[in-house]
Amino acid sequence: MAIQTDCTDKEQVDVEEVVKELGGLDFCHNNAGICINAPAEEMTYEQWLKVININQY
């Protein structure tokens, strides 16, 4: 089951939809990330931080 979610918006991150659809939750694996398509030597510090910090939540 896949649910499109903006993981930077905590209001959208809700397992209740999964529980409702499947009748319970025994295991949950969440994987989120972003990619900025730029060579490392051309990436700005702000772009690098955005990629690294996306998974802090």
N, CA, C, O and CB atoms as a CASP TS submission, in Angstrom:
PFRMAT TS
TARGET T0000
AUTHOR 0000-0000-0000
METHOD Language model
MODEL 1
PARENT N/A
ATOM      1  N   MET     1       0.846  -1.168   0.000  1.00  0.00           N
ATOM      2  CA  MET     1       0.000   0.000   0.000  1.00  0.00           C
ATOM      3  C   MET     1       0.893   1.233   0.000  1.00  0.00           C
ATOM      4  O   MET     1       1.796   1.340   0.830  1.00  0.00           O
ATOM      5  CB  MET     1      -0.963  -0.003   1.215  1.00  0.00           C
ATOM      6  N   ALA     2       0.660   2.139  -0.894  1.00  0.00           N
ATOM      7  CA  ALA     2       1.421   3.385  -0.959  1.00  0.00           C
ATOM      8  C   ALA     2       0.454   4.558  -0.862  1.00  0.00           C
ATOM      9  O   ALA     2      -0.604   4.562  -1.490  1.00  0.00           O
ATOM     10  CB  ALA     2       2.260   3.464  -2.269  1.00  0.00           C
ATOM     11  N   ILE     3       0.827   5.527  -0.086  1.00  0.00           N
ATOM     12  CA  ILE     3       0.010   6.722   0.081  1.00  0.00           C
ATOM     13  C   ILE     3       0.908   7.922  -0.206  1.00  0.00           C
ATOM     14  O   ILE     3       1.922   8.121   0.463  1.00  0.00           O
ATOM     15  CB  ILE     3      -0.622   6.802   1.528  1.00  0.00           C
ATOM     16  N   GLN     4       0.535   8.711  -1.193  1.00  0.00           N
ATOM     17  CA  GLN     4       1.316   9.900  -1.506  1.00  0.00           C
ATOM     18  C   GLN     4       1.174  10.906  -0.382  1.00  0.00           C
ATOM     19  O   GLN     4       0.063  11.288  -0.014  1.00  0.00           O
ATOM     20  CB  GLN     4       0.876  10.517  -2.848  1.00  0.00           C
ATOM     21  N   THR     5       2.305  11.334   0.160  1.00  0.00           N
ATOM     22  CA  THR     5       2.316  12.216   1.312  1.00  0.00           C
ATOM     23  C   THR     5       3.483  13.188   1.211  1.00  0.00           C
ATOM     24  O   THR     5       4.579  12.808   0.798  1.00  0.00           O
ATOM     25  CB  THR     5       2.395  11.408   2.615  1.00  0.00           C
ATOM     26  N   ASP     6       3.252  14.417   1.581  1.00  0.00           N
ATOM     27  CA  ASP     6       4.342  15.383   1.720  1.00  0.00           C
ATOM     28  C   ASP     6       4.877  15.211   3.132  1.00  0.00           C
ATOM     29  O   ASP     6       4.267  15.683   4.091  1.00  0.00           O
ATOM     30  CB  ASP     6       3.865  16.877   1.446  1.00  0.00           C
ATOM     31  N   CYS     7       6.015  14.537   3.262  1.00  0.00           N
ATOM     32  CA  CYS     7       6.537  14.224   4.597  1.00  0.00           C
ATOM     33  C   CYS     7       7.056  15.451   5.334  1.00  0.00           C
ATOM     34  O   CYS     7       7.396  15.362   6.513  1.00  0.00           O
ATOM     35  CB  CYS     7       7.641  13.203   4.490  1.00  0.00           C
ATOM     36  N   THR     8       7.121  16.591   4.659  1.00  0.00           N
ATOM     37  CA  THR     8       7.511  17.816   5.355  1.00  0.00           C
ATOM     38  C   THR     8       6.312  18.492   6.015  1.00  0.00           C
ATOM     39  O   THR     8       6.471  19.479   6.734  1.00  0.00           O
ATOM     40  CB  THR     8       8.183  18.782   4.384  1.00  0.00           C
ATOM     41  N   ASP     9       5.113  17.961   5.771  1.00  0.00           N
ATOM     42  CA  ASP     9       3.881  18.496   6.368  1.00  0.00           C
ATOM     43  C   ASP     9       3.359  17.472   7.362  1.00  0.00           C
ATOM     44  O   ASP     9       2.748  16.480   6.966  1.00  0.00           O
ATOM     45  CB  ASP     9       2.797  18.822   5.272  1.00  0.00           C
ATOM     46  N   LYS    10       3.594  17.702   8.652  1.00  0.00           N
ATOM     47  CA  LYS    10       3.240  16.678   9.647  1.00  0.00           C
ATOM     48  C   LYS    10       1.747  16.382   9.696  1.00  0.00           C
ATOM     49  O   LYS    10       1.350  15.328  10.193  1.00  0.00           O
ATOM     50  CB  LYS    10       3.704  17.111  11.015  1.00  0.00           C
ATOM     51  N   GLU    11       0.919  17.277   9.197  1.00  0.00           N
ATOM     52  CA  GLU    11      -0.520  17.017   9.132  1.00  0.00           C
ATOM     53  C   GLU    11      -0.840  15.896   8.135  1.00  0.00           C
ATOM     54  O   GLU    11      -1.864  15.226   8.267  1.00  0.00           O
ATOM     55  CB  GLU    11      -1.274  18.299   8.743  1.00  0.00           C
ATOM     56  N   GLN    12       0.018  15.693   7.156  1.00  0.00           N
ATOM     57  CA  GLN    12      -0.202  14.638   6.159  1.00  0.00           C
ATOM     58  C   GLN    12       0.357  13.285   6.608  1.00  0.00           C
ATOM     59  O   GLN    12      -0.006  12.253   6.043  1.00  0.00           O
ATOM     60  CB  GLN    12       0.434  15.037   4.834  1.00  0.00           C
ATOM     61  N   VAL    13       1.213  13.279   7.592  1.00  0.00           N
ATOM     62  CA  VAL    13       1.838  12.039   8.056  1.00  0.00           C
ATOM     63  C   VAL    13       0.950  11.447   9.148  1.00  0.00           C
ATOM     64  O   VAL    13       1.025  11.839  10.312  1.00  0.00           O
ATOM     65  CB  VAL    13       3.302  12.292   8.586  1.00  0.00           C
ATOM     66  N   ASP    14       0.119  10.508   8.752  1.00  0.00           N
ATOM     67  CA  ASP    14      -0.883   9.962   9.661  1.00  0.00           C
ATOM     68  C   ASP    14      -1.121   8.499   9.307  1.00  0.00           C
ATOM     69  O   ASP    14      -1.537   8.195   8.189  1.00  0.00           O
ATOM     70  CB  ASP    14      -2.210  10.776   9.590  1.00  0.00           C
ATOM     71  N   VAL    15      -0.865   7.602  10.233  1.00  0.00           N
ATOM     72  CA  VAL    15      -1.049   6.175   9.959  1.00  0.00           C
ATOM     73  C   VAL    15      -2.500   5.734  10.076  1.00  0.00           C
ATOM     74  O   VAL    15      -2.823   4.592   9.746  1.00  0.00           O
ATOM     75  CB  VAL    15      -0.201   5.358  10.902  1.00  0.00           C
ATOM     76  N   GLU    16      -3.373   6.607  10.533  1.00  0.00           N
ATOM     77  CA  GLU    16      -4.782   6.237  10.705  1.00  0.00           C
ATOM     78  C   GLU    16      -5.411   5.745   9.403  1.00  0.00           C
ATOM     79  O   GLU    16      -6.245   4.840   9.429  1.00  0.00           O
ATOM     80  CB  GLU    16      -5.573   7.425  11.239  1.00  0.00           C
ATOM     81  N   GLU    17      -5.028   6.323   8.268  1.00  0.00           N
ATOM     82  CA  GLU    17      -5.567   5.875   6.985  1.00  0.00           C
ATOM     83  C   GLU    17      -5.173   4.428   6.705  1.00  0.00           C
ATOM     84  O   GLU    17      -5.980   3.644   6.205  1.00  0.00           O
ATOM     85  CB  GLU    17      -5.077   6.786   5.851  1.00  0.00           C
ATOM     86  N   VAL    18      -3.947   4.084   7.026  1.00  0.00           N
ATOM     87  CA  VAL    18      -3.469   2.710   6.829  1.00  0.00           C
ATOM     88  C   VAL    18      -4.204   1.757   7.765  1.00  0.00           C
ATOM     89  O   VAL    18      -4.663   0.697   7.338  1.00  0.00           O
ATOM     90  CB  VAL    18      -1.942   2.621   7.065  1.00  0.00           C
ATOM     91  N   VAL    19      -4.319   2.124   9.029  1.00  0.00           N
ATOM     92  CA  VAL    19      -5.014   1.296  10.011  1.00  0.00           C
ATOM     93  C   VAL    19      -6.461   1.078   9.587  1.00  0.00           C
ATOM     94  O   VAL    19      -6.977  -0.036   9.675  1.00  0.00           O
ATOM     95  CB  VAL    19      -4.956   1.945  11.410  1.00  0.00           C
ATOM     96  N   LYS    20      -7.108   2.127   9.132  1.00  0.00           N
ATOM     97  CA  LYS    20      -8.499   2.027   8.695  1.00  0.00           C
ATOM     98  C   LYS    20      -8.625   1.093   7.488  1.00  0.00           C
ATOM     99  O   LYS    20      -9.530   0.260   7.432  1.00  0.00           O
ATOM    100  CB  LYS    20      -9.053   3.421   8.348  1.00  0.00           C
ATOM    101  N   GLU    21      -7.718   1.238   6.532  1.00  0.00           N
ATOM    102  CA  GLU    21      -7.770   0.425   5.301  1.00  0.00           C
ATOM    103  C   GLU    21      -7.458  -1.047   5.568  1.00  0.00           C
ATOM    104  O   GLU    21      -8.107  -1.931   5.008  1.00  0.00           O
ATOM    105  CB  GLU    21      -6.786   0.975   4.266  1.00  0.00           C
ATOM    106  N   LEU    22      -6.470  -1.310   6.419  1.00  0.00           N
ATOM    107  CA  LEU    22      -6.000  -2.679   6.631  1.00  0.00           C
ATOM    108  C   LEU    22      -6.519  -3.325   7.903  1.00  0.00           C
ATOM    109  O   LEU    22      -6.324  -4.523   8.106  1.00  0.00           O
ATOM    110  CB  LEU    22      -4.519  -2.694   6.655  1.00  0.00           C
ATOM    111  N   GLY    23      -7.171  -2.562   8.756  1.00  0.00           N
ATOM    112  CA  GLY    23      -7.725  -3.137   9.978  1.00  0.00           C
ATOM    113  C   GLY    23      -6.738  -3.240  11.116  1.00  0.00           C
ATOM    114  O   GLY    23      -7.063  -3.826  12.148  1.00  0.00           O
ATOM    115  N   GLY    24      -5.554  -2.699  10.972  1.00  0.00           N
ATOM    116  CA  GLY    24      -4.547  -2.727  12.028  1.00  0.00           C
ATOM    117  C   GLY    24      -3.183  -2.450  11.438  1.00  0.00           C
ATOM    118  O   GLY    24      -3.032  -2.298  10.226  1.00  0.00           O
ATOM    119  N   LEU    25      -2.201  -2.386  12.302  1.00  0.00           N
ATOM    120  CA  LEU    25      -0.837  -2.110  11.862  1.00  0.00           C
ATOM    121  C   LEU    25       0.110  -2.947  12.694  1.00  0.00           C
ATOM    122  O   LEU    25       0.236  -2.741  13.901  1.00  0.00           O
ATOM    123  CB  LEU    25      -0.495  -0.596  11.981  1.00  0.00           C
ATOM    124  N   ASP    26       0.782  -3.901  12.046  1.00  0.00           N
ATOM    125  CA  ASP    26       1.751  -4.747  12.732  1.00  0.00           C
ATOM    126  C   ASP    26       3.175  -4.247  12.522  1.00  0.00           C
ATOM    127  O   ASP    26       4.036  -4.427  13.383  1.00  0.00           O
ATOM    128  CB  ASP    26       1.628  -6.186  12.251  1.00  0.00           C
ATOM    129  N   PHE    27       3.414  -3.628  11.392  1.00  0.00           N
ATOM    130  CA  PHE    27       4.750  -3.166  11.051  1.00  0.00           C
ATOM    131  C   PHE    27       4.623  -1.969  10.121  1.00  0.00           C
ATOM    132  O   PHE    27       3.746  -1.942   9.258  1.00  0.00           O
ATOM    133  CB  PHE    27       5.590  -4.301  10.394  1.00  0.00           C
ATOM    134  N   CYS    28       5.477  -0.997  10.290  1.00  0.00           N
ATOM    135  CA  CYS    28       5.441   0.180   9.429  1.00  0.00           C
ATOM    136  C   CYS    28       6.872   0.563   9.067  1.00  0.00           C
ATOM    137  O   CYS    28       7.715   0.752   9.944  1.00  0.00           O
ATOM    138  CB  CYS    28       4.704   1.366  10.125  1.00  0.00           C
ATOM    139  N   HIS    29       7.135   0.674   7.780  1.00  0.00           N
ATOM    140  CA  HIS    29       8.443   1.130   7.302  1.00  0.00           C
ATOM    141  C   HIS    29       8.213   2.386   6.488  1.00  0.00           C
ATOM    142  O   HIS    29       7.572   2.347   5.438  1.00  0.00           O
ATOM    143  CB  HIS    29       9.177   0.025   6.451  1.00  0.00           C
ATOM    144  N   ASN    30       8.729   3.482   6.964  1.00  0.00           N
ATOM    145  CA  ASN    30       8.599   4.752   6.259  1.00  0.00           C
ATOM    146  C   ASN    30       9.952   5.112   5.672  1.00  0.00           C
ATOM    147  O   ASN    30      10.979   5.009   6.344  1.00  0.00           O
ATOM    148  CB  ASN    30       8.080   5.879   7.205  1.00  0.00           C
ATOM    149  N   ASN    31       9.948   5.530   4.430  1.00  0.00           N
ATOM    150  CA  ASN    31      11.172   5.932   3.776  1.00  0.00           C
ATOM    151  C   ASN    31      10.881   7.174   2.953  1.00  0.00           C
ATOM    152  O   ASN    31      10.035   7.153   2.060  1.00  0.00           O
ATOM    153  CB  ASN    31      11.743   4.791   2.896  1.00  0.00           C
ATOM    154  N   ALA    32      11.574   8.235   3.251  1.00  0.00           N
ATOM    155  CA  ALA    32      11.356   9.478   2.517  1.00  0.00           C
ATOM    156  C   ALA    32      12.696  10.139   2.258  1.00  0.00           C
ATOM    157  O   ALA    32      13.643   9.986   3.028  1.00  0.00           O
ATOM    158  CB  ALA    32      10.413  10.433   3.293  1.00  0.00           C
ATOM    159  N   GLY    33      12.755  10.856   1.192  1.00  0.00           N
ATOM    160  CA  GLY    33      13.976  11.580   0.882  1.00  0.00           C
ATOM    161  C   GLY    33      13.773  12.436  -0.347  1.00  0.00           C
ATOM    162  O   GLY    33      12.759  12.336  -1.036  1.00  0.00           O
ATOM    163  N   ILE    34      14.731  13.258  -0.603  1.00  0.00           N
ATOM    164  CA  ILE    34      14.697  14.089  -1.798  1.00  0.00           C
ATOM    165  C   ILE    34      16.054  14.011  -2.479  1.00  0.00           C
ATOM    166  O   ILE    34      17.042  13.587  -1.880  1.00  0.00           O
ATOM    167  CB  ILE    34      14.328  15.563  -1.453  1.00  0.00           C
ATOM    168  N   CYS    35      16.087  14.418  -3.715  1.00  0.00           N
ATOM    169  CA  CYS    35      17.320  14.450  -4.484  1.00  0.00           C
ATOM    170  C   CYS    35      17.376  15.767  -5.240  1.00  0.00           C
ATOM    171  O   CYS    35      16.414  16.152  -5.905  1.00  0.00           O
ATOM    172  CB  CYS    35      17.416  13.239  -5.456  1.00  0.00           C
ATOM    173  N   ILE    36      18.480  16.437  -5.137  1.00  0.00           N
ATOM    174  CA  ILE    36      18.727  17.621  -5.956  1.00  0.00           C
ATOM    175  C   ILE    36      19.768  17.200  -6.983  1.00  0.00           C
ATOM    176  O   ILE    36      20.903  16.878  -6.634  1.00  0.00           O
ATOM    177  CB  ILE    36      19.214  18.870  -5.086  1.00  0.00           C
ATOM    178  N   ASN    37      19.383  17.205  -8.223  1.00  0.00           N
ATOM    179  CA  ASN    37      20.263  16.722  -9.289  1.00  0.00           C
ATOM    180  C   ASN    37      21.312  17.761  -9.645  1.00  0.00           C
ATOM    181  O   ASN    37      21.162  18.530 -10.595  1.00  0.00           O
ATOM    182  CB  ASN    37      19.449  16.355 -10.531  1.00  0.00           C
ATOM    183  N   ALA    38      22.366  17.761  -8.863  1.00  0.00           N
ATOM    184  CA  ALA    38      23.493  18.650  -9.109  1.00  0.00           C
ATOM    185  C   ALA    38      24.762  17.920  -8.688  1.00  0.00           C
ATOM    186  O   ALA    38      24.765  17.218  -7.677  1.00  0.00           O
ATOM    187  CB  ALA    38      23.333  20.007  -8.339  1.00  0.00           C
ATOM    188  N   PRO    39      25.826  18.077  -9.444  1.00  0.00           N
ATOM    189  CA  PRO    39      27.096  17.488  -9.006  1.00  0.00           C
ATOM    190  C   PRO    39      27.484  18.024  -7.630  1.00  0.00           C
ATOM    191  O   PRO    39      27.244  19.194  -7.332  1.00  0.00           O
ATOM    192  CB  PRO    39      28.215  17.784 -10.032  1.00  0.00           C
ATOM    193  N   ALA    40      28.068  17.196  -6.810  1.00  0.00           N
ATOM    194  CA  ALA    40      28.404  17.591  -5.439  1.00  0.00           C
ATOM    195  C   ALA    40      29.228  18.871  -5.401  1.00  0.00           C
ATOM    196  O   ALA    40      29.031  19.714  -4.526  1.00  0.00           O
ATOM    197  CB  ALA    40      29.163  16.474  -4.743  1.00  0.00           C
ATOM    198  N   GLU    41      30.142  19.015  -6.339  1.00  0.00           N
ATOM    199  CA  GLU    41      30.998  20.199  -6.319  1.00  0.00           C
ATOM    200  C   GLU    41      30.264  21.482  -6.749  1.00  0.00           C
ATOM    201  O   GLU    41      30.784  22.584  -6.576  1.00  0.00           O
ATOM    202  CB  GLU    41      32.192  19.973  -7.221  1.00  0.00           C
ATOM    203  N   GLU    42      29.052  21.331  -7.310  1.00  0.00           N
ATOM    204  CA  GLU    42      28.260  22.490  -7.719  1.00  0.00           C
ATOM    205  C   GLU    42      27.075  22.772  -6.793  1.00  0.00           C
ATOM    206  O   GLU    42      26.430  23.815  -6.898  1.00  0.00           O
ATOM    207  CB  GLU    42      27.759  22.287  -9.122  1.00  0.00           C
ATOM    208  N   MET    43      26.798  21.836  -5.891  1.00  0.00           N
ATOM    209  CA  MET    43      25.662  21.996  -4.989  1.00  0.00           C
ATOM    210  C   MET    43      25.967  23.077  -3.965  1.00  0.00           C
ATOM    211  O   MET    43      27.069  23.134  -3.420  1.00  0.00           O
ATOM    212  CB  MET    43      25.325  20.663  -4.285  1.00  0.00           C
ATOM    213  N   THR    44      24.984  23.936  -3.707  1.00  0.00           N
ATOM    214  CA  THR    44      25.167  24.956  -2.684  1.00  0.00           C
ATOM    215  C   THR    44      25.023  24.327  -1.301  1.00  0.00           C
ATOM    216  O   THR    44      24.472  23.236  -1.151  1.00  0.00           O
ATOM    217  CB  THR    44      24.151  26.109  -2.869  1.00  0.00           C
ATOM    218  N   TYR    45      25.522  25.027  -0.314  1.00  0.00           N
ATOM    219  CA  TYR    45      25.395  24.550   1.060  1.00  0.00           C
ATOM    220  C   TYR    45      23.926  24.426   1.458  1.00  0.00           C
ATOM    221  O   TYR    45      23.546  23.479   2.146  1.00  0.00           O
ATOM    222  CB  TYR    45      26.129  25.493   2.023  1.00  0.00           C
ATOM    223  N   GLU    46      23.103  25.381   1.027  1.00  0.00           N
ATOM    224  CA  GLU    46      21.670  25.344   1.335  1.00  0.00           C
ATOM    225  C   GLU    46      21.000  24.126   0.704  1.00  0.00           C
ATOM    226  O   GLU    46      20.154  23.491   1.334  1.00  0.00           O
ATOM    227  CB  GLU    46      20.987  26.630   0.850  1.00  0.00           C
ATOM    228  N   GLN    47      21.371  23.790  -0.544  1.00  0.00           N
ATOM    229  CA  GLN    47      20.813  22.603  -1.199  1.00  0.00           C
ATOM    230  C   GLN    47      21.237  21.340  -0.455  1.00  0.00           C
ATOM    231  O   GLN    47      20.422  20.441  -0.248  1.00  0.00           O
ATOM    232  CB  GLN    47      21.263  22.532  -2.676  1.00  0.00           C
ATOM    233  N   TRP    48      22.487  21.266  -0.058  1.00  0.00           N
ATOM    234  CA  TRP    48      22.995  20.093   0.658  1.00  0.00           C
ATOM    235  C   TRP    48      22.250  19.925   1.974  1.00  0.00           C
ATOM    236  O   TRP    48      21.843  18.817   2.325  1.00  0.00           O
ATOM    237  CB  TRP    48      24.517  20.218   0.912  1.00  0.00           C
ATOM    238  N   LEU    49      22.068  21.042   2.714  1.00  0.00           N
ATOM    239  CA  LEU    49      21.335  20.974   3.979  1.00  0.00           C
ATOM    240  C   LEU    49      19.902  20.505   3.774  1.00  0.00           C
ATOM    241  O   LEU    49      19.382  19.740   4.586  1.00  0.00           O
ATOM    242  CB  LEU    49      21.339  22.334   4.665  1.00  0.00           C
ATOM    243  N   LYS    50      19.260  20.948   2.705  1.00  0.00           N
ATOM    244  CA  LYS    50      17.886  20.536   2.431  1.00  0.00           C
ATOM    245  C   LYS    50      17.811  19.017   2.256  1.00  0.00           C
ATOM    246  O   LYS    50      16.904  18.377   2.788  1.00  0.00           O
ATOM    247  CB  LYS    50      17.346  21.250   1.171  1.00  0.00           C
ATOM    248  N   VAL    51      18.753  18.443   1.520  1.00  0.00           N
ATOM    249  CA  VAL    51      18.789  16.988   1.309  1.00  0.00           C
ATOM    250  C   VAL    51      19.043  16.261   2.623  1.00  0.00           C
ATOM    251  O   VAL    51      18.360  15.283   2.929  1.00  0.00           O
ATOM    252  CB  VAL    51      19.875  16.614   0.280  1.00  0.00           C
ATOM    253  N   ILE    52      20.001  16.719   3.391  1.00  0.00           N
ATOM    254  CA  ILE    52      20.365  16.060   4.647  1.00  0.00           C
ATOM    255  C   ILE    52      19.271  16.191   5.701  1.00  0.00           C
ATOM    256  O   ILE    52      18.972  15.229   6.408  1.00  0.00           O
ATOM    257  CB  ILE    52      21.663  16.641   5.182  1.00  0.00           C
ATOM    258  N   ASN    53      18.677  17.366   5.808  1.00  0.00           N
ATOM    259  CA  ASN    53      17.712  17.631   6.877  1.00  0.00           C
ATOM    260  C   ASN    53      16.315  17.085   6.634  1.00  0.00           C
ATOM    261  O   ASN    53      15.502  17.094   7.558  1.00  0.00           O
ATOM    262  CB  ASN    53      17.617  19.084   7.091  1.00  0.00           C
ATOM    263  N   ILE    54      16.000  16.615   5.448  1.00  0.00           N
ATOM    264  CA  ILE    54      14.639  16.156   5.145  1.00  0.00           C
ATOM    265  C   ILE    54      14.225  14.982   6.034  1.00  0.00           C
ATOM    266  O   ILE    54      13.033  14.797   6.276  1.00  0.00           O
ATOM    267  CB  ILE    54      14.535  15.752   3.673  1.00  0.00           C
ATOM    268  N   ASN    55      15.155  14.203   6.515  1.00  0.00           N
ATOM    269  CA  ASN    55      14.823  13.023   7.304  1.00  0.00           C
ATOM    270  C   ASN    55      14.946  13.243   8.808  1.00  0.00           C
ATOM    271  O   ASN    55      15.027  12.270   9.559  1.00  0.00           O
ATOM    272  CB  ASN    55      15.703  11.885   6.897  1.00  0.00           C
ATOM    273  N   GLN    56      14.962  14.479   9.264  1.00  0.00           N
ATOM    274  CA  GLN    56      15.049  14.740  10.692  1.00  0.00           C
ATOM    275  C   GLN    56      13.729  14.550  11.411  1.00  0.00           C
ATOM    276  O   GLN    56      13.714  14.487  12.641  1.00  0.00           O
ATOM    277  CB  GLN    56      15.544  16.127  10.922  1.00  0.00           C
ATOM    278  N   TYR    57      12.641  14.457  10.708  1.00  0.00           N
ATOM    279  CA  TYR    57      11.337  14.390  11.349  1.00  0.00           C
ATOM    280  C   TYR    57      10.926  12.995  11.679  1.00  0.00           C
ATOM    281  O   TYR    57       9.844  12.783  12.225  1.00  0.00           O
ATOM    282  CB  TYR    57      10.310  15.009  10.490  1.00  0.00           C
TER
END
